[in-house]
Amino acid sequence: MSRHEQSTSTSAKVLYKPVGLASSVLAGVVAGQVFKQVWKRASPGETSDPPRALESEYALREVIVAAAVQGAIFAAVKALVDRGGARAFERWTGEWPGD
């Protein structure tokens, strides 16, 4: 049985809840900043802000591309932060918080 195949105790899952919540907030903030920097460098033109769905001056294609890039960045950053938080929790407690 690998270290991640062990069953996780209920207390470990409960103790991890605040860590998971804090890491989700952190991931959102980091992902937002990463997306802004990526969009600023990738988008042509004077405006460095990504188009929003309700801004009529942008084509639908631009809005969809911005949303897709933002979603991909958010998912990747969240996965990295969640995994890092789970590994740190495992180092501190000896139990993997998921599964």
C-alpha positions as CSV (number, residue, x, y, z in Angstrom):
1,M,0.0,0.0,0.0
2,S,1.5,3.4,-1.0
3,R,1.5,6.3,1.4
4,H,-1.5,7.8,-0.4
5,E,-3.6,4.6,-0.4
6,Q,-3.9,4.6,3.4
7,S,-7.3,5.6,4.6
8,T,-7.4,9.1,6.0
9,S,-8.8,9.5,9.5
10,T,-11.8,11.7,10.0
11,S,-9.9,13.9,12.4
12,A,-7.2,14.6,9.7
13,K,-9.9,15.6,7.2
14,V,-11.5,17.9,9.8
15,L,-8.1,19.4,10.7
16,Y,-7.3,20.0,7.1
17,K,-10.5,21.9,6.3
18,P,-9.1,25.3,7.4
19,V,-5.8,24.6,5.6
20,G,-7.7,23.7,2.4
21,L,-9.9,26.9,2.7
22,A,-6.9,29.1,3.3
23,S,-5.1,27.5,0.4
24,S,-8.1,28.0,-1.9
25,V,-8.2,31.7,-1.1
26,L,-4.4,32.0,-1.6
27,A,-4.7,30.1,-5.0
28,G,-7.4,32.5,-6.1
29,V,-5.3,35.6,-5.3
30,V,-2.1,34.1,-6.9
31,A,-4.0,32.9,-10.0
32,G,-5.6,36.4,-10.5
33,Q,-2.2,38.0,-10.4
34,V,-0.6,35.4,-12.7
35,F,-3.5,35.9,-15.2
36,K,-3.2,39.7,-15.2
37,Q,0.6,39.4,-16.0
38,V,0.0,36.8,-18.7
39,W,-2.8,38.8,-20.3
40,K,-0.8,42.0,-20.2
41,R,2.1,40.4,-22.0
42,A,0.0,38.4,-24.4
43,S,-2.6,40.9,-25.5
44,P,-1.9,43.4,-28.2
45,G,-2.9,47.0,-27.8
46,E,-2.9,49.6,-25.2
47,T,-5.2,48.1,-22.7
48,S,-3.7,45.5,-20.4
49,D,-7.0,44.6,-18.7
50,P,-8.7,41.4,-20.0
51,P,-12.1,41.8,-21.6
52,R,-15.2,41.0,-19.5
53,A,-18.3,39.3,-20.7
54,L,-20.4,42.4,-20.5
55,E,-18.0,44.8,-22.2
56,S,-19.5,45.4,-25.6
57,E,-16.4,46.8,-27.2
58,Y,-14.8,43.3,-27.3
59,A,-15.6,40.5,-29.7
60,L,-17.1,37.4,-28.3
61,R,-14.0,35.5,-29.4
62,E,-11.7,37.8,-27.2
63,V,-14.0,37.3,-24.2
64,I,-14.0,33.5,-24.6
65,V,-10.2,33.3,-25.1
66,A,-9.7,35.5,-22.0
67,A,-12.1,33.3,-19.9
68,A,-10.4,30.1,-21.1
69,V,-6.9,31.3,-20.3
70,Q,-8.1,32.6,-16.9
71,G,-9.8,29.3,-16.1
72,A,-6.7,27.2,-17.2
73,I,-4.4,29.4,-15.1
74,F,-6.7,29.2,-12.1
75,A,-7.0,25.4,-12.3
76,A,-3.3,24.9,-12.6
77,V,-2.4,27.3,-9.7
78,K,-5.2,25.8,-7.5
79,A,-3.9,22.3,-8.2
80,L,-0.3,23.4,-7.3
81,V,-1.4,25.1,-4.1
82,D,-3.8,22.3,-3.0
83,R,-1.1,19.7,-3.6
84,G,1.5,21.7,-1.8
85,G,-0.9,22.3,1.2
86,A,-1.7,18.6,1.3
87,R,2.0,17.6,1.3
88,A,2.8,20.1,4.0
89,F,-0.1,18.8,6.1
90,E,1.2,15.2,5.6
91,R,4.7,16.3,6.7
92,W,3.2,17.9,9.9
93,T,0.7,15.2,10.8
94,G,1.9,12.0,9.0
95,E,-1.5,11.7,7.3
96,W,-2.6,12.5,3.8
97,P,-5.7,14.7,4.0
98,G,-7.5,13.5,0.9
99,D,-8.8,10.3,-0.6
